[in-house]
C-alpha cells in the first residue's frame, strides 16, 4: 500500500512538472478569426502568418488547432509577439478582414466579463439617439465623438450633452430604448461566458434607463450606469453624482474581482472608447471592439472586422462549446 502511494505521488509530481514544461514551451496563443463566409480563414493564411512570425524569430510550438472550421484557429507560439510583429500581421490580414488576438496559454477562459454598452454591446450611442428626438443629434454626436476619442473630459462632456436635452419628455426615452439593438454576437458572448461559469457585468458611462433592459436582454448578471435626473415627466438636464467614468469602470473591475476572489488574469474587459482604455489595460485580457483611434493605439487585441463572438474564440472556445453554453 505504501509503495503504491509513493508511486501515485511521483506520478502526480511528474504530471505537474510536465504541465509546467508545456506551459513554458507554449507560452502564448495567436488566434486568427475571419469575419465573413465570403473571406474564410484558410491554411494559406496560417502558413503566411507562420512565415512572417519566423522572420521575427518566433516559432510555433505545435500544430494549429481549428476552433471553427474556416473561421477561427489557434496557433501555439513559444513567445509573445512583439508590437512590430503584431502590426505586421494585422496589416497583412486586413485585406482578408481577419482579426488576430494574442493571449497567454494559461488562464485563457476568463471568469469575469466587464463590458461597455454604447457602440460595444449595443449599436450606436444611446445618448446620441436620444438627442435625435430633440433635433440635436448632430450637435450631441460631435461632442460624443470628441469625448470617445479622449479629446474632451468625459464628465464635462456628459454634463454638457445632457444639459442640451433639458425638458425632453420620457416618451423619447421609451422610443430610444425600443430602437436600441444589440450588436451581433453580444448575446452569444455573454450567454456562453455565463454558461461556462463567468460573472458578466455591463458597466457604462451611459444611463441606467438603458443598461437595465440591455443587461437583461443580453444575459448580464449585473449592470451599472449613470442616472438621468427627472423633473416630473421630463429630463431635468442633469446627471446624478457621482458620474460613472473611466476611473469608476476600473473600480468596478477591481471590486468584482475582489468579491469573487479572482486575479487579474481571470478577467476580460471589452469596449470601444477612450474612457474604456484604463479598464482594458487593467484586465487580464482587454479587447477593443470596433475601436476609436485612441483605443486602437493603446490596445493590442482588437475586433476590427468581426462580431463579438471573436472574444470567445480569443479565449479558446470551440464552436461545439459555444453551441453547448449558449
PyMOL commands that set and color helices and strands:
alter all, ss='L'
color gray80, all
select helices_A, chain A and resi 2-25+43-55+83-94+126-132+137-148+154-163+170-179+186-195+208-218+246-260+264-266+274-282+293-298+310-313+319-325
alter helices_A, ss='H'
color red, helices_A
select strands_A, chain A and resi 28-34+65-68+72-77+98-104+112-115+199-207+222-226+228-231+234-239+267-271+285-289+301-303
alter strands_A, ss='S'
color yellow, strands_A
deselect
rebuild
show_as cartoon
